[in-house]
Amino acid sequence: MYKRILVPLDGSQIAECVIPHIEAIAHDSSAEVELISVIEPFDIPTRGKIALSEDDLKSMDAEAKQEAHTYLKNVANRLGGAKVKAHSVVITGKPAESLIDYAVNNDIDLIIMATHGRSGITKWFFGSIAEKLMRAVEIPILLIKANGCEIEVN
C-alpha cells in the first residue's frame, strides 16, 4: 500500500494527464498526495551590465512561487473533490535534482508523473527529468506518456 505519493506538476496540461491515475491510486490506497512544483532560479544573462536589480529578481522569484502555490492549491482542491487528500509543495532548484532530493528525504512511496516520451536527439538535447529520477531513486515511478492523454487545445 502506498502512503505518500509524489506528483511533480509544472502547470501544463501535459503534466496534468496524471490526475485520473492519481485519483484512482490514491483513492484505493488512502494515500496522501504531495503535489510539487520546482521553480528554477532566475538566471538572467547580461553583457557587463545588470539588466535587473537583485530586488527585481527576488520579486520575480516570489511571484513565480506564489503562482505555483496557487496552481497547486487549485489542483489539490480538484483532487479533494474526488476524495483524495492532497497538499502542495513548492521548492526552488534544478527540477530533476530537486525532485530526487525531495523524494529521498521525505519517505515517498511512489512517484507519478507525465512524460513527453521523447527519444533520439530531442531526448539528448532536452534531457529527461523522468529518466534522471528513474536512475537516481529506488522508489517506484509510474510514468504516464502524455501523448496517450486527451488535451484540449484552445
Backbone torsions as a table, in degrees:
resi	resn	phi	psi	omega
1	MET	NA	138.9	178.3
2	TYR	-90.2	135.0	178.5
3	LYS	-104.7	-37.5	-177.5
4	ARG	-133.2	119.3	-179.2
5	ILE	-112.5	128.1	177.7
6	LEU	-99.2	130.5	-178.5
7	VAL	-128.3	100.6	176.5
8	PRO	-72.4	130.0	177.9
9	LEU	-132.3	141.6	-179.5
10	ASP	-118.0	9.6	179.2
11	GLY	92.7	-4.3	-177.7
12	SER	-92.3	156.3	175.6
13	GLN	-65.2	-31.6	178.5
14	ILE	-61.2	-47.9	-179.7
15	ALA	-62.1	-33.3	-178.6
16	GLU	-74.6	-3.6	175.3
17	CYS	-59.0	-18.1	-177.8
18	VAL	-79.7	-15.2	-171.9
19	ILE	-56.2	-47.3	178.0
20	PRO	-60.9	-33.5	178.9
21	HIS	-70.6	-39.1	177.0
22	ILE	-62.1	-46.3	-179.1
23	GLU	-57.6	-45.4	-178.1
24	ALA	-66.7	-48.5	-175.8
25	ILE	-70.7	-47.7	-177.2
26	ALA	-67.4	-38.0	-179.8
27	HIS	-65.2	-44.2	-178.6
28	ASP	-69.4	-29.8	-176.0
29	SER	-104.2	-3.9	-175.1
30	SER	57.0	32.0	-179.2
31	ALA	-77.5	155.1	173.3
32	GLU	-91.0	132.1	-178.0
33	VAL	-104.6	129.2	176.6
34	GLU	-109.3	106.6	176.6
35	LEU	-82.7	129.6	-175.0
36	ILE	-132.7	138.2	171.9
37	SER	-124.2	140.6	177.7
38	VAL	-110.5	122.4	177.9
39	ILE	-97.8	119.6	177.7
40	GLU	-77.0	138.0	178.3
41	PRO	-60.9	144.1	179.1
42	PHE	-71.7	129.8	177.5
43	ASP	-128.4	96.3	-176.8
44	ILE	-96.1	109.9	178.7
45	PRO	-69.5	140.9	178.0
46	THR	-131.8	165.7	177.4
47	ARG	-118.4	70.6	177.5
48	GLY	84.1	-14.1	179.5
49	LYS	-121.1	144.2	178.1
50	ILE	-86.5	117.1	-177.8
51	ALA	-77.8	-33.4	-178.3
52	LEU	-131.3	147.2	177.2
53	SER	-78.0	167.7	177.1
54	GLU	-63.4	-36.2	176.7
55	ASP	-63.6	-39.0	177.2
56	ASP	-61.3	-45.1	179.6
57	LEU	-64.2	-40.8	177.6
58	LYS	-63.6	-40.5	179.0
59	SER	-64.2	-43.4	178.4
60	MET	-63.7	-40.4	178.7
61	ASP	-63.8	-45.7	179.6
62	ALA	-62.1	-40.2	178.9
63	GLU	-65.2	-42.4	179.0
64	ALA	-63.2	-41.0	178.4
65	LYS	-65.4	-41.6	179.6
66	GLN	-64.3	-42.0	177.2
67	GLU	-61.7	-41.5	179.1
68	ALA	-65.2	-42.7	177.6
69	HIS	-60.6	-44.9	179.9
70	THR	-62.1	-45.3	179.0
71	TYR	-60.3	-49.5	-178.1
72	LEU	-65.4	-35.8	177.2
73	LYS	-62.3	-40.7	177.7
74	ASN	-63.8	-42.0	177.7
75	VAL	-65.1	-42.2	178.8
76	ALA	-60.7	-40.0	177.5
77	ASN	-63.8	-40.5	176.6
78	ARG	-61.1	-43.6	179.1
79	LEU	-67.0	-35.5	177.4
80	GLY	-60.9	-33.9	176.2
81	GLY	-64.7	-23.0	177.2
82	ALA	-98.3	16.9	178.5
83	LYS	63.6	35.8	176.3
84	VAL	-110.7	127.2	178.5
85	LYS	-80.3	115.3	-177.8
86	ALA	-136.1	146.6	171.5
87	HIS	-139.4	167.6	-172.7
88	SER	-115.5	151.4	178.6
89	VAL	-137.7	131.3	174.9
90	VAL	-121.2	126.0	178.7
91	ILE	-127.4	162.3	179.7
92	THR	-112.5	137.3	177.3
93	GLY	153.4	-168.2	174.7
94	LYS	-79.5	132.9	-171.4
95	PRO	-52.2	-57.8	-174.5
96	ALA	-61.5	-49.7	-177.7
97	GLU	-63.1	-40.5	-180.0
98	SER	-66.5	-41.0	178.6
99	LEU	-66.4	-40.0	177.9
100	ILE	-61.1	-50.6	-179.9
101	ASP	-58.3	-45.4	-177.9
102	TYR	-63.4	-46.7	-177.7
103	ALA	-61.8	-44.9	-178.2
104	VAL	-68.0	-37.2	-173.9
105	ASN	-91.9	2.0	-175.9
106	ASN	-129.4	27.9	174.4
107	ASP	52.6	42.9	178.0
108	ILE	-76.1	134.4	-178.9
109	ASP	-97.5	-24.0	-175.8
110	LEU	-155.3	141.7	172.9
111	ILE	-115.9	130.0	176.4
112	ILE	-120.9	124.5	-179.1
113	MET	-151.8	156.9	176.2
114	ALA	-85.4	153.4	174.8
115	THR	-134.3	146.2	178.7
116	HIS	-74.7	-19.7	-179.5
117	GLY	71.2	32.1	179.3
118	ARG	-70.5	155.1	174.5
119	SER	-145.0	172.1	176.2
120	GLY	64.0	-140.6	-173.6
121	ILE	-66.2	-33.1	179.4
122	THR	-66.3	-36.8	177.2
123	LYS	-66.4	-42.0	179.7
124	TRP	-64.3	-43.0	-176.2
125	PHE	-71.1	-47.9	-176.0
126	PHE	-86.1	-20.5	-175.3
127	GLY	75.4	176.4	-179.2
128	SER	-142.7	112.8	177.5
129	ILE	-62.4	-41.6	179.8
130	ALA	-60.1	-44.4	-179.5
131	GLU	-65.3	-40.7	178.3
132	LYS	-62.2	-40.0	177.4
133	LEU	-64.3	-45.2	-178.6
134	MET	-60.3	-36.7	-179.1
135	ARG	-76.6	-23.5	-170.7
136	ALA	-101.8	-24.0	-175.2
137	VAL	-117.3	156.1	175.8
138	GLU	-102.2	17.1	-179.9
139	ILE	-89.0	137.7	176.3
140	PRO	-59.5	141.8	179.6
141	ILE	-128.5	125.6	174.3
142	LEU	-101.3	114.2	179.4
143	LEU	-100.5	130.7	177.0
144	ILE	-108.2	116.0	-179.4
145	LYS	-72.1	121.9	-171.6
146	ALA	-62.0	-32.3	-177.5
147	ASN	-71.7	-4.3	174.2
148	GLY	-90.4	-0.4	-179.1
149	CYS	-101.7	149.7	173.4
150	GLU	-90.3	120.6	-178.0
151	ILE	-117.5	129.2	177.6
152	GLU	-74.5	136.8	176.6
153	VAL	-110.5	122.6	-178.6
154	ASN	-95.2	NA	NA
